[in-house]
Amino acid sequence: MRVLQEEPSPHFVIGEDGWVFLGDHYWNDFSQAIGAWPIPDDLVEATAVTVAAMHAYCARRGIVFVPLFVPAKAAVYPDKLPIGTRSDGPRLRDALIVGCARKGLAVLDLLPPLVEARKIADGFSKLNSHWNSFGGWVVWKAINAHILDHAGRPLTDPAPKHCRVTCELEPPEFPEWPRNEHNRESRITEADFPFGDSDLIFVNAAGERSGSPPSAQVSLEDFPLDVHNRAAANAAKCLVMGDSMASNLSPWINAAFSQVHYRNHHLTNTMAAAVLSDHVDTLAPNFVFYVIADRYCTVAFHEEDFWRAVDLFDGHQWTAEYRWRSDDPDNLIVVSGREALGTPNLVSLPAASNAGGVVLKATVVADGQGLVMSSYSLDGTPVQKWHKIGPGRNAIYVLMDRPVDNGHFWLVRDPEKAGAVLVDIVVRQVPSLKS
């Protein structure tokens, strides 16, 4: 049965047998999924550098890092696409997996298991861009196998006692999407885990605690959320940096770990972009799942320079260190100004630390979303950059590959945004940065 789309829409594309796909209004979802979106030359390299640096940051702390580039529904169901829209061009998700492999990082390819699972049931919703509960179960099984193969740390797979598959009519994902009698789908509606309601405790950002049925899913609207499971399959802790694609994975993740910390990576919100390193340092997880819908990879959502600085600072390639702390009277670095960053803070670097080839890390504590500017001059040319910060501790990294004019470095927050307090500065010399 074919349902014809009378007029093209940027919001959705109607395919065969009542299947509906996201249109290019949503971050070029359809074009990049069918291989019709031109991939910028520098996008794959920048993303691969960033993901590899995230992996290295976690690995140095004994943390298993699992990046997941989630394939669009159109890639899993090419036979359901409208005639004339199928393409054999390069797909961004495939290019990212290859790019990461060049950096020595094996990324789990979720497309093969999701395609294979179609022999059993549909893993995606007909009227929704997300995988359904069955798709989440398929992906969870693939994650387990990947971790065992590449990290050598098997998870105790909490296989459900039974999964009942039913046929239901789901509402469209967006109001403007079409709905008709052909949109019925098969999906798992119940997963019976071997623990009870009282074993799970959910804690939201306000510190409020509540219980929930074991098979209940965590919604993106609930982030940030912490889940505690007293009957978990193992005692490990997991950080999930994700978007809405993490929702149908949440029952399996909640069953596996004693603690799960859900955080939004905010890749589509330039003001609220989250920093993995800050969450890792605060939460100290054993596993990190970075779940990214592939449509969000169509923009340079990570800052390559930031992660290069993190990797150099954190990778023990430095030869000398200079530090300032707000409570230390014997600081070698001098900070002039109010530590609340309401007015510019002048950071005076000691001569020995300003010989070129340094990475500066400033730690600030904020009471909400905000911006902090770093400012300095190189050979008379000002270098200024805004750094996004969020509630709690934030690390700001800056590379300086040659001496800073007068040894002066400035920090100031955007007065229209959240307040921030400077608590720590560390400067490390990195000889490989010297020009």
C-alpha positions in Angstrom: 0.0 0.0 0.0 1.5 3.4 -1.0 0.4 6.6 0.5 1.3 9.5 -1.8 2.7 12.8 -0.6 0.8 15.5 -2.5 3.3 18.3 -1.9 7.0 18.1 -0.8 7.6 19.1 2.8 10.8 19.9 4.6 9.4 18.4 7.8 8.6 14.8 6.6 8.9 12.4 3.7 6.1 9.8 3.1 7.4 6.5 2.0 6.0 3.1 1.1 3.4 1.3 3.3 2.7 4.2 5.6 6.4 4.8 6.6 7.2 8.4 7.4 10.8 9.8 7.6 12.3 13.0 8.9 12.8 15.7 6.3 15.7 18.1 5.9 14.1 20.6 8.2 15.6 18.6 11.0 19.4 19.0 10.5 19.4 17.6 6.9 18.3 14.3 8.3 16.9 12.9 5.1 19.6 14.0 2.7 22.5 12.8 4.9 20.8 9.5 5.5 20.3 8.7 1.8 23.8 9.9 0.8 22.7 13.1 -0.9 24.2 15.6 1.5 27.6 17.0 0.6 30.0 16.1 3.4 32.3 19.1 4.2 36.0 18.0 3.9 37.0 19.2 7.4 33.9 17.9 9.3 34.9 14.2 9.4 38.4 15.0 10.5 37.3 17.5 13.2 34.8 15.0 14.6 37.2 12.1 14.5 39.9 14.2 16.4 37.3 15.1 19.0 35.9 11.6 19.5 39.4 10.1 19.7 40.4 12.7 22.3 37.2 11.9 24.3 38.2 8.3 24.2 41.8 9.0 25.3 40.6 11.2 28.1 38.4 8.4 29.4 41.0 5.7 28.8 43.6 7.5 30.9 41.1 7.2 33.8 40.3 3.5 33.2 36.8 4.4 31.8 35.3 2.5 28.8 34.1 5.1 26.2 31.5 3.9 23.7 30.5 6.5 21.0 27.3 5.6 19.2 26.5 7.3 15.9 22.8 6.4 15.5 21.7 5.7 11.9 18.7 7.5 10.6 15.6 5.4 10.0 16.0 6.0 6.3 19.3 4.2 6.3 17.7 1.1 8.0 14.6 1.1 5.7 15.9 2.1 2.2 13.2 -0.1 0.7 10.5 2.0 2.3 11.7 5.3 0.8 9.8 6.9 -2.0 10.8 5.9 -5.5 13.3 8.4 -6.8 14.8 9.4 -3.4 17.2 6.5 -3.0 20.9 7.3 -3.4 24.2 5.4 -3.3 26.2 8.5 -2.3 28.5 8.6 0.7 26.7 8.8 4.1 28.1 10.9 6.9 27.7 8.2 9.6 29.8 5.8 7.5 32.5 8.5 6.9 32.6 9.2 10.7 33.2 5.6 11.5 36.0 5.4 9.0 37.5 8.6 10.2 37.5 7.4 13.8 39.1 4.1 12.7 42.0 6.2 11.2 42.5 7.6 14.7 42.7 4.0 16.1 39.2 4.1 17.5 36.8 1.2 16.7 33.3 2.6 16.6 30.3 0.3 16.8 28.4 0.3 13.5 24.7 0.0 14.6 23.3 -0.3 11.0 24.0 -4.1 10.4 22.3 -5.4 13.6 19.3 -3.1 13.1 18.9 -4.2 9.5 19.3 -7.9 10.5 16.7 -7.5 13.3 14.1 -6.6 10.7 13.7 -10.4 10.1 12.2 -10.6 13.5 10.3 -7.3 13.9 10.6 -3.6 13.0 13.1 -1.8 15.2 11.9 1.7 14.3 8.5 3.3 14.6 6.7 4.1 11.4 5.5 7.5 12.6 8.6 8.4 14.6 12.3 9.0 13.9 13.4 6.9 16.9 14.0 3.2 17.3 11.3 1.5 19.3 11.7 -0.8 22.4 12.7 -3.7 20.2 15.3 -1.6 18.4 16.6 -0.5 21.8 17.0 -4.1 22.8 18.8 -4.9 19.5 21.2 -2.0 20.1 21.8 -3.0 23.7 22.8 -6.5 22.7 25.3 -5.0 20.1 26.8 -2.7 22.7 27.4 -5.7 25.0 29.2 -7.6 22.3 31.2 -4.5 21.3 32.4 -3.8 24.9 33.5 -7.4 25.3 35.4 -7.4 22.0 37.1 -4.1 22.3 37.4 -3.4 26.1 37.5 -6.9 27.5 35.1 -5.9 30.2 31.9 -7.9 29.7 28.6 -6.6 31.1 26.2 -9.0 32.7 23.5 -8.8 30.1 20.1 -8.4 31.9 18.1 -10.3 29.3 14.4 -9.9 30.0 12.3 -13.0 31.0 9.9 -12.3 28.1 9.2 -9.6 25.6 5.6 -9.3 24.4 5.3 -8.0 20.8 2.0 -6.3 19.9 0.6 -4.3 17.0 -0.3 -0.7 17.9 -1.1 2.6 16.3 1.3 5.3 17.6 0.7 9.0 17.4 2.9 11.0 15.0 6.1 12.5 16.4 5.2 16.0 15.3 1.7 17.5 14.8 2.4 18.3 11.1 3.1 14.6 10.3 0.4 12.6 8.5 -1.4 9.7 10.1 -3.4 6.9 8.5 -4.6 3.4 9.0 -1.4 2.0 7.4 0.8 3.2 10.2 0.5 0.1 12.4 3.7 -1.4 13.7 5.1 -4.2 15.7 7.1 -3.4 18.8 8.1 -4.7 22.2 5.7 -3.1 24.8 6.9 -5.0 27.9 10.3 -6.1 29.1 10.2 -8.0 32.4 13.4 -7.5 34.3 14.4 -9.6 37.4 14.0 -6.9 39.9 11.1 -4.9 41.5 9.9 -1.4 41.5 11.5 -0.6 44.9 15.0 -1.3 43.5 15.0 1.7 41.2 15.4 5.2 42.5 15.3 8.3 40.2 16.8 11.6 41.3 16.2 14.7 39.3 18.2 18.0 39.2 16.3 19.3 42.2 17.2 16.3 44.3 13.7 14.9 44.3 13.6 11.1 44.5 11.0 8.8 43.0 10.5 5.2 42.1 9.4 3.9 38.7 8.4 0.5 37.1 11.5 -1.4 36.0 10.6 -1.3 32.3 9.8 2.4 32.3 11.9 4.6 29.9 13.8 7.7 30.8 12.8 10.7 28.7 15.1 13.3 27.4 12.9 15.9 29.1 14.0 14.3 32.4 17.7 15.1 31.9 19.7 15.6 34.0 18.7 12.5 35.8 20.4 10.0 38.1 19.2 6.5 38.5 20.2 4.1 41.3 19.5 0.4 41.0 20.0 -1.7 44.2 19.6 -4.9 42.2 21.7 -4.0 39.2 23.5 -6.7 37.1 26.9 -5.2 38.3 28.2 -2.5 40.6 29.6 -0.2 37.8 28.5 3.4 37.2 27.6 4.7 33.7 27.4 8.2 32.3 25.1 8.6 29.3 25.7 11.7 27.2 22.9 11.6 24.8 19.8 12.9 23.0 16.4 11.4 22.6 17.8 8.3 20.9 19.0 7.2 24.4 15.5 6.9 25.7 14.7 3.5 24.4 18.1 2.2 25.6 17.4 3.4 29.2 15.5 0.3 30.5 18.5 -1.9 29.6 21.1 0.5 30.9 19.2 1.0 34.1 19.1 -2.7 34.6 22.8 -3.2 34.0 24.4 -0.5 36.2 24.1 0.4 39.9 24.2 4.1 39.0 23.3 5.8 35.7 23.8 9.5 35.1 21.8 10.9 32.1 23.1 14.1 30.7 22.1 15.9 27.5 25.0 16.6 25.1 23.0 19.6 23.8 24.7 19.4 20.4 21.8 21.4 18.8 22.0 24.2 21.4 25.2 26.2 21.1 24.5 28.0 24.3 24.2 24.9 26.5 26.7 22.5 24.9 27.9 20.1 27.5 31.5 19.2 28.1 32.2 15.5 28.6 35.4 16.1 30.6 33.6 18.1 33.2 31.0 15.4 33.7 33.6 12.6 33.8 35.6 14.5 36.5 32.6 15.1 38.6 30.8 11.8 38.3 33.8 9.3 37.9 31.9 6.7 35.9 33.2 3.3 34.8 31.5 3.5 31.4 30.5 6.4 29.1 27.9 6.0 26.3 27.9 9.0 23.9 24.7 8.6 21.9 24.4 10.9 18.9 21.6 10.9 16.3 23.5 11.1 13.0 21.6 14.2 11.9 23.3 16.2 14.6 26.7 15.3 13.1 25.9 17.5 10.1 27.3 20.5 12.0 30.7 20.9 13.6 29.3 20.3 17.0 32.6 19.8 18.8 35.5 22.2 19.1 38.6 20.5 17.8 41.0 23.1 19.3 39.4 22.6 22.8 39.9 18.9 22.7 43.4 19.2 21.3 44.2 21.4 24.4 42.5 18.9 26.7 44.6 16.1 25.2 47.9 18.0 25.5 47.1 19.2 29.0 45.9 15.9 30.3 48.2 13.5 28.4 51.3 14.1 30.5 53.3 15.5 27.6 54.1 18.7 29.6 57.5 19.5 31.3 56.6 22.1 33.9 53.5 23.3 35.8 52.5 26.6 37.4 49.3 27.0 39.5 47.1 29.6 41.1 44.4 28.7 43.7 42.0 31.1 45.2 42.9 29.9 48.7 46.7 29.7 48.3 48.9 32.7 49.4 52.0 31.3 47.6 50.8 31.3 44.1 53.4 31.8 41.3 50.6 33.1 39.0 49.1 36.4 40.0 45.4 37.1 39.5 44.3 40.7 39.8 40.5 41.4 40.1 37.5 39.9 41.7 37.3 36.2 41.6 33.6 36.4 40.8 34.6 37.3 37.2 32.1 40.2 37.1 34.9 42.4 35.9 38.0 41.4 33.9 40.5 39.3 35.8 44.1 39.9 34.8 46.2 36.7 35.0 49.9 37.6 35.1 51.9 34.6 34.0 55.4 34.2 35.5 58.2 34.7 33.0 59.3 31.0 33.1 55.8 29.9 32.1 55.5 32.4 29.3 58.3 30.9 27.1 55.8 29.6 24.6 54.2 26.3 24.2 51.8 26.3 27.1 48.2 25.1 27.8 46.2 27.1 30.4 43.4 25.5 32.3 41.0 27.7 34.3 38.4 26.2 36.5 35.3 28.2 37.2 32.1 27.4 39.2 28.9 28.7 37.7 25.4 28.9 39.0 23.8 28.4 35.6 24.4 28.6 31.8 26.8 31.3 30.9 29.8 32.5 28.9 33.4 33.4 29.9 35.8 35.1 27.5 39.5 34.5 27.4 41.6 37.3 26.0 45.3 37.8 25.3 47.6 39.2 22.6 50.2 37.5 20.4 52.7 39.9 18.7 50.2 42.7 19.1 47.2 40.8 17.7 44.3 40.3 20.2 43.1 36.7 20.5 39.6 36.5 22.1 37.2 33.6 22.5 34.0 32.9 24.4 33.7 29.6 26.4 30.4 28.1 27.3 29.9 27.1 30.9 27.1 25.4 32.8 26.0 24.8 36.4 28.8 23.5 38.6 32.5 23.2 37.8 33.7 24.1 34.3 37.2 23.7 32.8 38.4 26.2 30.2 41.4 25.2 28.1 43.5 27.6 26.0 46.5 26.8 23.8 49.2 29.4 23.4 52.0 28.2 21.1 54.2 31.3 21.6 54.8 33.9 24.4 51.8 36.1 25.3 52.4 39.8 25.2 53.5 41.1 28.6 52.5 37.7 30.1 49.0 39.0 30.5 45.9 36.8 30.1 42.4 38.1 30.8 39.2 36.3 31.9 35.7 37.8 32.2 32.2 36.5 32.1 29.3 37.7 30.1 27.4 40.0 32.6 24.1 39.1 31.0 24.5 35.4 31.8 25.0 33.3 34.9 27.5 34.2 37.6 30.9 32.4 37.7 33.7 32.2 40.3 37.3 31.5 39.4 38.8 28.9 41.7 41.9 27.5 40.0 44.4 28.1 37.2 47.0 25.7 36.0 49.6 26.4 33.2 51.6 23.5 31.8 54.5 23.9 29.3 54.1 21.6 26.3 57.3 21.7 24.2 55.6 20.2 21.1 53.6 23.4 20.9 56.6 25.7 20.4 56.8 27.2 16.9 
